[in-house]
Amino acid sequence: MLISAEYAITVNGTEVWLQGEGDEVILMLHGWPDTRALWDGTVAALQDRATCARLTLPGFETGPSATSLDDMCRLLRQIVDRISPHKPVTLMLHDWGCIFGYEFAMRHPDRVARVVAVDVGDHNSGALLRSWSAKEKLSVMGYQVWLALAWKLGGRIGTRMTRAMARWLRCPAVPERITHKMNYPYAMQWFGTAGGFKGAAQIQLPMPLLFVYGERKPFMFHSAKWLEKVAASPGCAVQGLPCGHWVMISRPEAFHERVRSWLWGQE
């Protein structure tokens, strides 16, 4: 496969890396505790048909200590207008990237043609909360509050706490690149840092959605009700794969085949 050159632009202090030759632009957003490197394999798999754009979320390595939901949506609008000024983009989202990306898509539906979301669905719905058992609720609260506290503590102890949790959760990210800085979305969730997520809308995307999720996890990040609704919506699709949270790492061939099929049909 021909690998096209990668180059970077800077938008409001954030580096955005682009690679690929296709007319369609896919903007990829990662989550915790990852960087733009999460999408290396996906870029290689899609760059023959699309221009793939990716960034490391502000604050995860450099930049402000926390970025509010409003500021993140403003940044994403600036990026989209820069990389695809005349056509809406496709969003590819994972983990916290889903939460920020969903909100952006609902606020700016004219700038998003379709969405590929991985493993996080109706994160703020009552249906999801009701679907978790008491044990699952405690598990979610336990790891998330731990990471929120690690962000608050900061420094070496915060980073040690973060890396310990990443090991326990079997995160595929390079351990040496994981720091407490990556935890601020958890502080937003639990402590209301940078305004929190109380202003986030319920997830009702007005554009087509492909939702891919790992089937082998202690708990799901979507409700069965939401999954059924997506599957029944025109132009949308769902796909479960036999793996955990990092679908694109654990099952890359199946993930990329499903994404290509949904985006461009049988090739």
C-alpha atoms as an extended CHARMM CRD file, in Angstrom:
* protein
*
       267  EXT
         1         1  MET       CA              0.0000000000        0.0000000000        0.0000000000  PROA      1               0.0000000000
         2         2  LEU       CA              1.3270000000        3.4370000000       -0.9260000000  PROA      2               0.0000000000
         3         3  ILE       CA              1.9050000000        5.5410000000        2.1830000000  PROA      3               0.0000000000
         4         4  SER       CA              1.3850000000        9.2310000000        1.5420000000  PROA      4               0.0000000000
         5         5  ALA       CA              3.4130000000       11.9200000000        3.2450000000  PROA      5               0.0000000000
         6         6  GLU       CA              2.2180000000       13.3110000000        6.5640000000  PROA      6               0.0000000000
         7         7  TYR       CA              2.3520000000       17.0100000000        7.3160000000  PROA      7               0.0000000000
         8         8  ALA       CA              1.1740000000       19.2600000000       10.1120000000  PROA      8               0.0000000000
         9         9  ILE       CA             -0.6760000000       22.5340000000       10.3750000000  PROA      9               0.0000000000
        10        10  THR       CA             -1.2650000000       24.5380000000       13.5310000000  PROA      10              0.0000000000
        11        11  VAL       CA             -4.7510000000       25.7120000000       14.4600000000  PROA      11              0.0000000000
        12        12  ASN       CA             -5.0770000000       27.9540000000       17.5110000000  PROA      12              0.0000000000
        13        13  GLY       CA             -1.9200000000       26.4540000000       19.0170000000  PROA      13              0.0000000000
        14        14  THR       CA             -2.8970000000       22.8180000000       18.3060000000  PROA      14              0.0000000000
        15        15  GLU       CA             -0.9890000000       20.6970000000       15.8120000000  PROA      15              0.0000000000
        16        16  VAL       CA             -3.2030000000       18.8570000000       13.3180000000  PROA      16              0.0000000000
        17        17  TRP       CA             -1.5180000000       16.1490000000       11.2520000000  PROA      17              0.0000000000
        18        18  LEU       CA             -2.8670000000       15.2490000000        7.8240000000  PROA      18              0.0000000000
        19        19  GLN       CA             -2.1550000000       12.2550000000        5.6520000000  PROA      19              0.0000000000
        20        20  GLY       CA             -3.8790000000       10.8270000000        2.5850000000  PROA      20              0.0000000000
        21        21  GLU       CA             -4.9770000000       11.7840000000       -0.8800000000  PROA      21              0.0000000000
        22        22  GLY       CA             -8.7560000000       11.3610000000       -0.9080000000  PROA      22              0.0000000000
        23        23  ASP       CA            -11.3240000000       14.1330000000       -1.2810000000  PROA      23              0.0000000000
        24        24  GLU       CA            -13.1320000000       13.0290000000        1.8840000000  PROA      24              0.0000000000
        25        25  VAL       CA            -11.6560000000       14.4000000000        5.1010000000  PROA      25              0.0000000000
        26        26  ILE       CA            -11.8350000000       12.2500000000        8.2410000000  PROA      26              0.0000000000
        27        27  LEU       CA            -11.0920000000       14.0090000000       11.5330000000  PROA      27              0.0000000000
        28        28  MET       CA            -10.0020000000       11.5230000000       14.2110000000  PROA      28              0.0000000000
        29        29  LEU       CA            -10.3570000000       12.2090000000       17.9410000000  PROA      29              0.0000000000
        30        30  HSD       CA             -8.8870000000        9.9190000000       20.6000000000  PROA      30              0.0000000000
        31        31  GLY       CA             -9.5720000000        9.5490000000       24.3150000000  PROA      31              0.0000000000
        32        32  TRP       CA             -7.7700000000        8.4990000000       27.5090000000  PROA      32              0.0000000000
        33        33  PRO       CA             -4.8320000000        7.8500000000       27.8270000000  PROA      33              0.0000000000
        34        34  ASP       CA             -3.9900000000        8.1450000000       24.1730000000  PROA      34              0.0000000000
        35        35  THR       CA             -2.5870000000       10.5740000000       21.6300000000  PROA      35              0.0000000000
        36        36  ARG       CA             -3.0090000000       10.9080000000       17.8890000000  PROA      36              0.0000000000
        37        37  ALA       CA             -0.7940000000        7.7950000000       17.6120000000  PROA      37              0.0000000000
        38        38  LEU       CA             -3.8750000000        5.7090000000       18.4790000000  PROA      38              0.0000000000
        39        39  TRP       CA             -4.9570000000        6.1000000000       14.8580000000  PROA      39              0.0000000000
        40        40  ASP       CA             -1.6790000000        5.0980000000       13.1590000000  PROA      40              0.0000000000
        41        41  GLY       CA             -3.0850000000        1.8140000000       11.8340000000  PROA      41              0.0000000000
        42        42  THR       CA             -6.4000000000        3.3700000000       10.8760000000  PROA      42              0.0000000000
        43        43  VAL       CA             -4.7100000000        6.1090000000        8.8820000000  PROA      43              0.0000000000
        44        44  ALA       CA             -2.6820000000        3.4830000000        7.0320000000  PROA      44              0.0000000000
        45        45  ALA       CA             -5.8960000000        1.5800000000        6.2630000000  PROA      45              0.0000000000
        46        46  LEU       CA             -7.9170000000        4.5720000000        5.0330000000  PROA      46              0.0000000000
        47        47  GLN       CA             -5.4610000000        7.0440000000        3.5810000000  PROA      47              0.0000000000
        48        48  ASP       CA             -5.8430000000        5.6870000000        0.0430000000  PROA      48              0.0000000000
        49        49  ARG       CA             -9.4720000000        6.8870000000       -0.0120000000  PROA      49              0.0000000000
        50        50  ALA       CA             -9.4650000000        9.8350000000        2.3860000000  PROA      50              0.0000000000
        51        51  THR       CA             -7.4130000000       12.6170000000        3.8710000000  PROA      51              0.0000000000
        52        52  CYS       CA             -7.0190000000       11.6530000000        7.5270000000  PROA      52              0.0000000000
        53        53  ALA       CA             -6.6070000000       14.4580000000       10.0620000000  PROA      53              0.0000000000
        54        54  ARG       CA             -5.7180000000       13.8520000000       13.6940000000  PROA      54              0.0000000000
        55        55  LEU       CA             -4.5210000000       15.7110000000       16.7350000000  PROA      55              0.0000000000
        56        56  THR       CA             -3.5770000000       15.0560000000       20.3090000000  PROA      56              0.0000000000
        57        57  LEU       CA             -6.2890000000       16.6070000000       22.4550000000  PROA      57              0.0000000000
        58        58  PRO       CA             -5.1850000000       19.9210000000       23.9660000000  PROA      58              0.0000000000
        59        59  GLY       CA             -3.7810000000       19.4470000000       27.4490000000  PROA      59              0.0000000000
        60        60  PHE       CA             -2.9420000000       15.7690000000       27.0010000000  PROA      60              0.0000000000
        61        61  GLU       CA              0.6750000000       16.6250000000       26.2080000000  PROA      61              0.0000000000
        62        62  THR       CA              0.8810000000       20.4010000000       25.8720000000  PROA      62              0.0000000000
        63        63  GLY       CA             -1.4370000000       23.3510000000       26.1500000000  PROA      63              0.0000000000
        64        64  PRO       CA             -3.9750000000       24.3210000000       28.8160000000  PROA      64              0.0000000000
        65        65  SER       CA             -4.4070000000       22.1540000000       31.8790000000  PROA      65              0.0000000000
        66        66  ALA       CA             -8.0660000000       21.5970000000       30.9570000000  PROA      66              0.0000000000
        67        67  THR       CA            -10.2270000000       22.5220000000       27.9770000000  PROA      67              0.0000000000
        68        68  SER       CA            -13.9130000000       23.1840000000       28.5110000000  PROA      68              0.0000000000
        69        69  LEU       CA            -16.5940000000       21.6070000000       26.3530000000  PROA      69              0.0000000000
        70        70  ASP       CA            -17.3620000000       24.9660000000       24.7560000000  PROA      70              0.0000000000
        71        71  ASP       CA            -13.6960000000       25.6810000000       24.0470000000  PROA      71              0.0000000000
        72        72  MET       CA            -13.1880000000       22.2050000000       22.5960000000  PROA      72              0.0000000000
        73        73  CYS       CA            -16.1350000000       22.6720000000       20.2430000000  PROA      73              0.0000000000
        74        74  ARG       CA            -14.7720000000       26.0570000000       19.1830000000  PROA      74              0.0000000000
        75        75  LEU       CA            -11.3780000000       24.5220000000       18.4870000000  PROA      75              0.0000000000
        76        76  LEU       CA            -12.9220000000       21.6750000000       16.4850000000  PROA      76              0.0000000000
        77        77  ARG       CA            -14.9070000000       24.1770000000       14.4240000000  PROA      77              0.0000000000
        78        78  GLN       CA            -11.7160000000       26.0890000000       13.6760000000  PROA      78              0.0000000000
        79        79  ILE       CA             -9.9550000000       22.8720000000       12.6750000000  PROA      79              0.0000000000
        80        80  VAL       CA            -12.7810000000       21.6580000000       10.4440000000  PROA      80              0.0000000000
        81        81  ASP       CA            -13.0790000000       25.0340000000        8.7350000000  PROA      81              0.0000000000
        82        82  ARG       CA             -9.3420000000       24.9580000000        8.0750000000  PROA      82              0.0000000000
        83        83  ILE       CA             -8.9550000000       21.3860000000        6.8190000000  PROA      83              0.0000000000
        84        84  SER       CA            -12.2380000000       21.1760000000        4.8750000000  PROA      84              0.0000000000
        85        85  PRO       CA            -13.6090000000       24.6600000000        4.2720000000  PROA      85              0.0000000000
        86        86  HSD       CA            -16.0830000000       23.7160000000        1.5510000000  PROA      86              0.0000000000
        87        87  LYS       CA            -17.3310000000       20.2660000000        2.5730000000  PROA      87              0.0000000000
        88        88  PRO       CA            -18.4470000000       18.6740000000        5.8380000000  PROA      88              0.0000000000
        89        89  VAL       CA            -16.0760000000       16.1320000000        7.3690000000  PROA      89              0.0000000000
        90        90  THR       CA            -16.4600000000       12.6100000000        8.6910000000  PROA      90              0.0000000000
        91        91  LEU       CA            -15.7120000000       12.3150000000       12.4060000000  PROA      91              0.0000000000
        92        92  MET       CA            -13.9870000000        9.2100000000       13.7680000000  PROA      92              0.0000000000
        93        93  LEU       CA            -14.2150000000        9.1200000000       17.5530000000  PROA      93              0.0000000000
        94        94  HSD       CA            -13.0980000000        6.9910000000       20.4890000000  PROA      94              0.0000000000
        95        95  ASP       CA            -13.6220000000        7.2500000000       24.2540000000  PROA      95              0.0000000000
        96        96  TRP       CA            -13.5640000000       10.9410000000       25.3470000000  PROA      96              0.0000000000
        97        97  GLY       CA            -13.2260000000       11.8070000000       21.6900000000  PROA      97              0.0000000000
        98        98  CYS       CA            -16.8000000000       10.5370000000       21.3400000000  PROA      98              0.0000000000
        99        99  ILE       CA            -18.0770000000       12.8650000000       24.0420000000  PROA      99              0.0000000000
       100       100  PHE       CA            -16.3890000000       15.9360000000       22.6010000000  PROA      100             0.0000000000
       101       101  GLY       CA            -17.1080000000       14.8770000000       19.0170000000  PROA      101             0.0000000000
       102       102  TYR       CA            -20.7990000000       14.1410000000       19.5550000000  PROA      102             0.0000000000
       103       103  GLU       CA            -21.3100000000       17.5690000000       21.0690000000  PROA      103             0.0000000000
       104       104  PHE       CA            -19.5130000000       19.2350000000       18.1810000000  PROA      104             0.0000000000
       105       105  ALA       CA            -21.5670000000       17.3000000000       15.6300000000  PROA      105             0.0000000000
       106       106  MET       CA            -24.8400000000       18.2860000000       17.2850000000  PROA      106             0.0000000000
       107       107  ARG       CA            -23.8220000000       21.9400000000       17.5510000000  PROA      107             0.0000000000
       108       108  HSD       CA            -22.5090000000       22.1180000000       13.9840000000  PROA      108             0.0000000000
       109       109  PRO       CA            -24.4310000000       19.5570000000       11.8940000000  PROA      109             0.0000000000
       110       110  ASP       CA            -23.6230000000       21.4540000000        8.7200000000  PROA      110             0.0000000000
       111       111  ARG       CA            -19.9190000000       20.6960000000        9.2220000000  PROA      111             0.0000000000
       112       112  VAL       CA            -20.2380000000       16.9440000000        9.8700000000  PROA      112             0.0000000000
       113       113  ALA       CA            -21.4130000000       14.5510000000        7.1430000000  PROA      113             0.0000000000
       114       114  ARG       CA            -21.2800000000       11.3160000000        9.1760000000  PROA      114             0.0000000000
       115       115  VAL       CA            -19.7410000000        9.8270000000       12.2870000000  PROA      115             0.0000000000
       116       116  VAL       CA            -17.8230000000        6.6560000000       13.0930000000  PROA      116             0.0000000000
       117       117  ALA       CA            -17.8660000000        6.2280000000       16.8700000000  PROA      117             0.0000000000
       118       118  VAL       CA            -16.0020000000        3.5770000000       18.8210000000  PROA      118             0.0000000000
       119       119  ASP       CA            -17.1320000000        2.1400000000       22.1590000000  PROA      119             0.0000000000
       120       120  VAL       CA            -18.8170000000        5.1510000000       23.7870000000  PROA      120             0.0000000000
       121       121  GLY       CA            -22.4510000000        5.8270000000       23.0030000000  PROA      121             0.0000000000
       122       122  ASP       CA            -25.1910000000        7.5000000000       25.0520000000  PROA      122             0.0000000000
       123       123  HSD       CA            -22.7880000000        8.3480000000       27.8670000000  PROA      123             0.0000000000
       124       124  ASN       CA            -25.1130000000       10.7900000000       29.6500000000  PROA      124             0.0000000000
       125       125  SER       CA            -28.4380000000        8.9940000000       29.3010000000  PROA      125             0.0000000000
       126       126  GLY       CA            -30.6490000000        7.6530000000       32.0290000000  PROA      126             0.0000000000
       127       127  ALA       CA            -30.9180000000        4.4210000000       30.0650000000  PROA      127             0.0000000000
       128       128  LEU       CA            -27.1870000000        3.7980000000       30.3780000000  PROA      128             0.0000000000
       129       129  LEU       CA            -27.1730000000        4.5360000000       34.1030000000  PROA      129             0.0000000000
       130       130  ARG       CA            -30.1040000000        2.1880000000       34.6410000000  PROA      130             0.0000000000
       131       131  SER       CA            -28.4190000000       -0.5430000000       32.6160000000  PROA      131             0.0000000000
       132       132  TRP       CA            -25.4540000000       -0.7710000000       35.0070000000  PROA      132             0.0000000000
       133       133  SER       CA            -25.6650000000       -3.0090000000       38.0320000000  PROA      133             0.0000000000
       134       134  ALA       CA            -24.5770000000       -1.6780000000       41.4240000000  PROA      134             0.0000000000
       135       135  LYS       CA            -21.2170000000       -3.4040000000       40.9600000000  PROA      135             0.0000000000
       136       136  GLU       CA            -20.7590000000       -1.8380000000       37.5360000000  PROA      136             0.0000000000
       137       137  LYS       CA            -21.6370000000        1.6150000000       38.8560000000  PROA      137             0.0000000000
       138       138  LEU       CA            -19.0480000000        1.2540000000       41.6090000000  PROA      138             0.0000000000
       139       139  SER       CA            -16.4520000000        0.0600000000       39.0970000000  PROA      139             0.0000000000
       140       140  VAL       CA            -17.0510000000        3.0380000000       36.8120000000  PROA      140             0.0000000000
       141       141  MET       CA            -16.9740000000        5.4790000000       39.7090000000  PROA      141             0.0000000000
       142       142  GLY       CA            -13.8730000000        3.8380000000       41.1750000000  PROA      142             0.0000000000
       143       143  TYR       CA            -11.5610000000        4.1400000000       38.1910000000  PROA      143             0.0000000000
       144       144  GLN       CA            -12.9000000000        7.5100000000       37.0690000000  PROA      144             0.0000000000
       145       145  VAL       CA            -12.6650000000        9.2140000000       40.4550000000  PROA      145             0.0000000000
       146       146  TRP       CA             -9.1650000000        7.7500000000       40.8990000000  PROA      146             0.0000000000
       147       147  LEU       CA             -8.0980000000        9.3930000000       37.6340000000  PROA      147             0.0000000000
       148       148  ALA       CA             -9.8420000000       12.6480000000       38.5140000000  PROA      148             0.0000000000
       149       149  LEU       CA             -7.9810000000       12.7400000000       41.8270000000  PROA      149             0.0000000000
       150       150  ALA       CA             -4.7150000000       11.9530000000       40.0510000000  PROA      150             0.0000000000
       151       151  TRP       CA             -5.2760000000       15.0020000000       37.8520000000  PROA      151             0.0000000000
       152       152  LYS       CA             -5.9850000000       17.1460000000       40.9090000000  PROA      152             0.0000000000
       153       153  LEU       CA             -2.8440000000       15.9500000000       42.6820000000  PROA      153             0.0000000000
       154       154  GLY       CA             -0.7000000000       16.3150000000       39.5880000000  PROA      154             0.0000000000
       155       155  GLY       CA              3.0660000000       15.9180000000       39.4890000000  PROA      155             0.0000000000
       156       156  ARG       CA              4.8270000000       12.6350000000       39.9680000000  PROA      156             0.0000000000
       157       157  ILE       CA              2.2420000000       11.1280000000       42.2940000000  PROA      157             0.0000000000
       158       158  GLY       CA             -0.5790000000       11.9560000000       39.8820000000  PROA      158             0.0000000000
       159       159  THR       CA              1.3150000000       10.4160000000       36.9990000000  PROA      159             0.0000000000
       160       160  ARG       CA              2.1630000000        7.2980000000       39.0250000000  PROA      160             0.0000000000
       161       161  MET       CA             -1.5110000000        6.9040000000       39.9070000000  PROA      161             0.0000000000
       162       162  THR       CA             -2.4660000000        7.3470000000       36.2590000000  PROA      162             0.0000000000
       163       163  ARG       CA              0.0250000000        4.8010000000       34.9650000000  PROA      163             0.0000000000
       164       164  ALA       CA             -1.0200000000        2.3040000000       37.6320000000  PROA      164             0.0000000000
       165       165  MET       CA             -4.6450000000        2.5900000000       36.4970000000  PROA      165             0.0000000000
       166       166  ALA       CA             -3.6070000000        2.3190000000       32.8550000000  PROA      166             0.0000000000
       167       167  ARG       CA             -1.7860000000       -0.9510000000       33.6340000000  PROA      167             0.0000000000
       168       168  TRP       CA             -4.7900000000       -2.2860000000       35.5280000000  PROA      168             0.0000000000
       169       169  LEU       CA             -7.0880000000       -1.4290000000       32.6000000000  PROA      169             0.0000000000
       170       170  ARG       CA             -4.5790000000       -2.9270000000       30.1150000000  PROA      170             0.0000000000
       171       171  CYS       CA             -4.3290000000        0.2320000000       28.0780000000  PROA      171             0.0000000000
       172       172  PRO       CA             -2.2630000000       -0.2490000000       24.9090000000  PROA      172             0.0000000000
       173       173  ALA       CA             -0.7250000000        3.2490000000       25.0500000000  PROA      173             0.0000000000
       174       174  VAL       CA              3.0150000000        3.5590000000       25.6160000000  PROA      174             0.0000000000
       175       175  PRO       CA              3.3420000000        3.8050000000       29.4370000000  PROA      175             0.0000000000
       176       176  GLU       CA              6.1000000000        6.3970000000       29.3290000000  PROA      176             0.0000000000
       177       177  ARG       CA              3.8230000000        8.8040000000       27.4470000000  PROA      177             0.0000000000
       178       178  ILE       CA              0.9650000000        8.5390000000       29.9410000000  PROA      178             0.0000000000
       179       179  THR       CA              0.7350000000       11.3760000000       32.4770000000  PROA      179             0.0000000000
       180       180  HSD       CA             -1.8030000000       12.8570000000       34.8700000000  PROA      180             0.0000000000
       181       181  LYS       CA             -2.4230000000       15.6600000000       32.3390000000  PROA      181             0.0000000000
       182       182  MET       CA             -4.5600000000       13.2700000000       30.2880000000  PROA      182             0.0000000000
       183       183  ASN       CA             -7.0820000000       12.9040000000       33.1080000000  PROA      183             0.0000000000
       184       184  TYR       CA             -8.7660000000       16.2920000000       33.0020000000  PROA      184             0.0000000000
       185       185  PRO       CA            -11.9580000000       14.9960000000       31.3190000000  PROA      185             0.0000000000
       186       186  TYR       CA            -12.5090000000       12.8610000000       34.4390000000  PROA      186             0.0000000000
       187       187  ALA       CA            -12.0770000000       15.9370000000       36.6100000000  PROA      187             0.0000000000
       188       188  MET       CA            -14.6460000000       17.6560000000       34.3930000000  PROA      188             0.0000000000
       189       189  GLN       CA            -17.0000000000       14.7180000000       34.8580000000  PROA      189             0.0000000000
       190       190  TRP       CA            -16.7050000000       14.3540000000       38.6270000000  PROA      190             0.0000000000
       191       191  PHE       CA            -15.5490000000       17.7410000000       39.9480000000  PROA      191             0.0000000000
       192       192  GLY       CA            -17.0560000000       20.0970000000       37.3830000000  PROA      192             0.0000000000
       193       193  THR       CA            -13.6050000000       21.2890000000       36.3140000000  PROA      193             0.0000000000
       194       194  ALA       CA            -13.7000000000       23.7530000000       33.3890000000  PROA      194             0.0000000000
       195       195  GLY       CA            -17.4800000000       23.7950000000       33.5500000000  PROA      195             0.0000000000
       196       196  GLY       CA            -17.8870000000       20.0160000000       33.4330000000  PROA      196             0.0000000000
       197       197  PHE       CA            -20.3180000000       18.2470000000       31.0990000000  PROA      197             0.0000000000
       198       198  LYS       CA            -23.6530000000       19.4220000000       32.4920000000  PROA      198             0.0000000000
       199       199  GLY       CA            -24.2090000000       21.3890000000       29.3080000000  PROA      199             0.0000000000
       200       200  ALA       CA            -23.7100000000       18.3610000000       27.0560000000  PROA      200             0.0000000000
       201       201  ALA       CA            -26.7790000000       17.4170000000       25.0470000000  PROA      201             0.0000000000
       202       202  GLN       CA            -28.3410000000       13.9700000000       24.9730000000  PROA      202             0.0000000000
       203       203  ILE       CA            -26.8790000000       12.0490000000       22.0480000000  PROA      203             0.0000000000
       204       204  GLN       CA            -29.1680000000       12.4380000000       19.0430000000  PROA      204             0.0000000000
       205       205  LEU       CA            -27.0390000000       12.7890000000       15.9480000000  PROA      205             0.0000000000
       206       206  PRO       CA            -28.7470000000       14.2030000000       12.8620000000  PROA      206             0.0000000000
       207       207  MET       CA            -26.2660000000       12.5010000000       10.5200000000  PROA      207             0.0000000000
       208       208  PRO       CA            -25.5020000000        8.8140000000        9.7710000000  PROA      208             0.0000000000
       209       209  LEU       CA            -23.5830000000        6.9300000000       12.4600000000  PROA      209             0.0000000000
       210       210  LEU       CA            -21.5520000000        3.7460000000       12.4630000000  PROA      210             0.0000000000
       211       211  PHE       CA            -21.1120000000        2.5920000000       16.0570000000  PROA      211             0.0000000000
       212       212  VAL       CA            -18.4800000000       -0.0760000000       16.7080000000  PROA      212             0.0000000000
       213       213  TYR       CA            -17.9540000000       -1.4750000000       20.1910000000  PROA      213             0.0000000000
       214       214  GLY       CA            -16.0000000000       -4.1100000000       22.0520000000  PROA      214             0.0000000000
       215       215  GLU       CA            -18.1430000000       -6.9560000000       23.3560000000  PROA      215             0.0000000000
       216       216  ARG       CA            -15.6900000000       -8.2290000000       25.9800000000  PROA      216             0.0000000000
       217       217  LYS       CA            -15.6580000000       -5.6050000000       28.7180000000  PROA      217             0.0000000000
       218       218  PRO       CA            -16.6740000000       -5.5320000000       32.3930000000  PROA      218             0.0000000000
       219       219  PHE       CA            -19.3670000000       -2.9970000000       31.4560000000  PROA      219             0.0000000000
       220       220  MET       CA            -20.6310000000       -1.2300000000       28.3690000000  PROA      220             0.0000000000
       221       221  PHE       CA            -20.5020000000        2.4770000000       27.6120000000  PROA      221             0.0000000000
       222       222  HSD       CA            -23.8140000000        2.3970000000       25.7670000000  PROA      222             0.0000000000
       223       223  SER       CA            -27.3130000000        1.2260000000       26.6130000000  PROA      223             0.0000000000
       224       224  ALA       CA            -29.1030000000       -1.5510000000       24.7560000000  PROA      224             0.0000000000
       225       225  LYS       CA            -31.9480000000        0.8860000000       24.0690000000  PROA      225             0.0000000000
       226       226  TRP       CA            -29.6070000000        3.3320000000       22.3630000000  PROA      226             0.0000000000
       227       227  LEU       CA            -27.9470000000        0.5560000000       20.3630000000  PROA      227             0.0000000000
       228       228  GLU       CA            -31.3230000000       -0.6150000000       19.0670000000  PROA      228             0.0000000000
       229       229  LYS       CA            -32.2500000000        2.9380000000       18.1090000000  PROA      229             0.0000000000
       230       230  VAL       CA            -29.0300000000        3.4360000000       16.1460000000  PROA      230             0.0000000000
       231       231  ALA       CA            -29.3840000000        0.0770000000       14.3770000000  PROA      231             0.0000000000
       232       232  ALA       CA            -32.9230000000        0.9690000000       13.3000000000  PROA      232             0.0000000000
       233       233  SER       CA            -32.0560000000        4.4640000000       12.0190000000  PROA      233             0.0000000000
       234       234  PRO       CA            -31.7210000000        4.9300000000        8.2360000000  PROA      234             0.0000000000
       235       235  GLY       CA            -28.1210000000        5.0510000000        7.0980000000  PROA      235             0.0000000000
       236       236  CYS       CA            -26.7840000000        3.9560000000       10.4940000000  PROA      236             0.0000000000
       237       237  ALA       CA            -25.2200000000        0.6850000000       11.6000000000  PROA      237             0.0000000000
       238       238  VAL       CA            -23.8020000000       -1.0160000000       14.6740000000  PROA      238             0.0000000000
       239       239  GLN       CA            -21.0470000000       -3.5920000000       14.9350000000  PROA      239             0.0000000000
       240       240  GLY       CA            -19.8310000000       -5.4840000000       17.9760000000  PROA      240             0.0000000000
       241       241  LEU       CA            -16.4010000000       -7.0960000000       17.8800000000  PROA      241             0.0000000000
       242       242  PRO       CA            -14.9280000000       -9.7370000000       20.2390000000  PROA      242             0.0000000000
       243       243  CYS       CA            -12.5050000000       -7.4750000000       22.0990000000  PROA      243             0.0000000000
       244       244  GLY       CA            -12.2200000000       -4.7850000000       24.7340000000  PROA      244             0.0000000000
       245       245  HSD       CA            -12.3260000000       -1.0030000000       24.6550000000  PROA      245             0.0000000000
       246       246  TRP       CA             -9.5090000000       -0.3350000000       22.1490000000  PROA      246             0.0000000000
       247       247  VAL       CA            -11.1920000000       -1.9340000000       19.1560000000  PROA      247             0.0000000000
       248       248  MET       CA             -8.8770000000       -0.4450000000       16.5340000000  PROA      248             0.0000000000
       249       249  ILE       CA             -5.8610000000       -1.9600000000       18.3260000000  PROA      249             0.0000000000
       250       250  SER       CA             -7.3000000000       -5.3450000000       19.2990000000  PROA      250             0.0000000000
       251       251  ARG       CA             -9.1840000000       -6.1200000000       16.0700000000  PROA      251             0.0000000000
       252       252  PRO       CA             -7.6800000000       -3.8050000000       13.4500000000  PROA      252             0.0000000000
       253       253  GLU       CA             -8.4800000000       -5.8710000000       10.3670000000  PROA      253             0.0000000000
       254       254  ALA       CA            -12.1390000000       -6.3700000000       11.2620000000  PROA      254             0.0000000000
       255       255  PHE       CA            -12.5240000000       -2.7590000000       12.3720000000  PROA      255             0.0000000000
       256       256  HSD       CA            -10.9780000000       -1.2790000000        9.2630000000  PROA      256             0.0000000000
       257       257  GLU       CA            -12.9140000000       -3.6000000000        6.9520000000  PROA      257             0.0000000000
       258       258  ARG       CA            -16.1940000000       -2.6090000000        8.6130000000  PROA      258             0.0000000000
       259       259  VAL       CA            -15.3660000000        1.0850000000        8.4480000000  PROA      259             0.0000000000
       260       260  ARG       CA            -14.3760000000        0.9330000000        4.7760000000  PROA      260             0.0000000000
       261       261  SER       CA            -17.5010000000       -1.0270000000        3.9150000000  PROA      261             0.0000000000
       262       262  TRP       CA            -19.7560000000        1.4770000000        5.6730000000  PROA      262             0.0000000000
       263       263  LEU       CA            -18.0090000000        4.5530000000        4.2970000000  PROA      263             0.0000000000
       264       264  TRP       CA            -17.5350000000        3.4490000000        0.7150000000  PROA      264             0.0000000000
       265       265  GLY       CA            -19.4990000000        0.2410000000        0.1530000000  PROA      265             0.0000000000
       266       266  GLN       CA            -18.1090000000       -3.0840000000       -0.9500000000  PROA      266             0.0000000000
       267       267  GLU       CA            -14.7960000000       -2.5860000000       -2.7220000000  PROA      267             0.0000000000
